[in-house]
Amino acid sequence: MELVRDFPLFPLGLVALPSELVPLHIFEERYKAMVARCEEEGSEFGIVWLADDGLRPIGCACEIVEVLERLPDGRLNLVARGTRPFRIEARQDELAYPAGVVEFLADRDDGLDDDVAEAAHGAYAELVLQASDKAPDPAAVAAMSAYEMAATVEFGLDAKQGLLDLRSETARLKLVTRLCRAAAKRLDFVDRAQARAQSNGKVHFTG
């Protein structure tokens, strides 16, 4: 087990996934210091979900893609990209910002099930078509990982954390399939409810 010390941690009310682009507004002094170190060293920092029941042990390392704005008071607007999952093994309090001892997590080598991948890509493509009325490019979808698909849809924090916690791409693809199908059902329900409302749910006033 390879442990990395002094890894900067950014507890937030969000979950980042590998490949996901995350806009961040940096305004606290400790996180200004954290970003300055990462910029200077070209290093990563970790976004960890600070949930209602506490800090989750597994987070996503991120790299700074672009600093969009530097304000006169030192605040920053930037875009980060998720890179790889990690587990916090211990918290550290001696630095100017939250940090920890972390282990970067590798997937189990259990092989990829082609049928599972095809089902996930199909469910994702159907959801994109239903939500946007535009069919995505089949080749582009076929090349997407579970993380890449989930990064483009707002599935909710629990679902995203569930993906981050899994150490198997096949398991993640199965979860993405379920999430896409559930989201498509919700969209279909909303569409049908709106259609009913337009047909018979309005009160007409005539003068």
Buried (B, 14 or more C-beta within 10 A) or exposed (E): EEEBEEBBBBBBEBBBBBBBBBEBEBEEEEBBBBBBBBEEEEBBBBBBBBBEEEBBBBBBBBBBEEEEEEEEEEBBBBBBBBBBBBBBBEEBEEBBBBBBBBBBBEBEEEEEBEEBBEBBBBBBBBBBEBEEEEEBEEEEBEEBBBBBBBBBBEBEBEBBBBBBBBEBBBBBBBBBBEBBBBBBEEEEEEEEEEEEEEEEEEEEEEE
